């Protein structure tokens, strides 16, 4: 089982980030954080790398439900979604697979919630670029 859900598209990087954000919103997610990995590594280490953003996506209803089941679950939240430029100048969008993440807890009560969040994230990722 893979630990992520991914799709590669063409287009301007910033437009894909905006599309991803809109597709997440359409599935009930908000973006709590937006980390520009490229800029951070350049400023902290002087390292050059392709464009790379990490969006911290959260569906509040599902997060609340899951936290009631497993109070330490915050260490695995929010659901990270990356948008990165590939070596051939395409844009890859990848989201964490919440089912894979939740298996780490060993708590079977989280399975149904994780499967629904996976469905919603998969819908968002597959809709990007369409």
N, C-alpha and C positions, 0 to 999 in steps of 0.2 A: 504494500500500500504506500502510495506517495504521501508526503506530508504537505503537499500544496496542490492547488488548482491553478492552471496557467493557460494563457492564450497569447499569441504573438500577433501584432497588428502593424500596419504602416500608418504613418502620419506624423505631424509635428508633436514633439514630446509634450509640450504644455497643453495641447489640445487633448491628448490622450489622458493626461492627469485630470483635466476637467471632465472628460467623458466618464472616467472611472468614478470620480466623486459623484457625478449625477446618477450613474447606474447604481452605486451603493445606496444613495438616498432613495431611489425608486424601490429598493428592497428593504427600506426601513432602517438603514444604517446612517449614522453621522460620522464625520471624520474628526476625532478628538485631537489627533496630532498629525503633523506633516513634517517629516524629517528629511532635509535635503542632504543626503549622504555625500554626494559629490562635493558640495560646498563645505561641509563640515570637515571632511578629510583633507581638502585643500587648505583650509585655514588652520587646522590643528597639526597636520603632518607635512604639508606641502605636496601631498600626493595628488597625482592626476588620475582621474578615472572617468568613465562615461557617466552620463546623467543617470541618477539613481535616487528615487524617493521612496520613503516608507510612510504609508498612510495608516494611522491607527484607527480602524473602523470599529464602531460599537453600535449594536442594536440594544437600546436600553432595557426593553422588556425581557429579552432573552438573557442579558447580563444579570439583571436582577433575579430572575428565576434561578439561574445557575449559581449565583452567589448564596442564595438561600439553601441550596443543596450542599454546596462545598465552599465554606467561608474563606479558604486560602486561594480560591480560584483566580483571584486578581493577579497572581503571578503569571498567569497565562493569557490575560486580557490586556489590551483589546485585541481584536483579530487584525493581524498585520496584513496589509496588501502592498506589494511593491510594484513600482512602475520603473523599468530600467531600459536603458538603451543597449541594444546588443551590438556585437562587433560588426554586423552587417547593416547597422543603422535602422534596424527594426525596433519596435517597442514591445517588450514583454511585460505582461500584467500577470502577477501571481498572487494568490491569496493563500493564507494558511488553511489547511484542512482541519476544521475544528474537531472532527471525529478523531483524527490521529492525535491531536493535542489532548483531548479529554481522556483518551485511553490511558494516558500517563497517571491520571488520578487514581485509577483502580476503582472508581465509583460508577457502577452501572446505571445509577439513577440519572446520570448526565447524558446518557446515550441519545435519548429522544430529542433533547434540546440541541445537542451537537449535530445530529442529523438534519434537523430543520435549519440550523444556521448554515450548515454546509450547502443545503439546497439553495438558500438565498444568496450566499456568496457565489456559488456556481452560476446562478442566474445573472448576477451582476457581471462577473468576468466574461461569460459567454456573450453578453450583450454589447460589450465594448467594441467599438469600431463598426457596428452595424447600422 
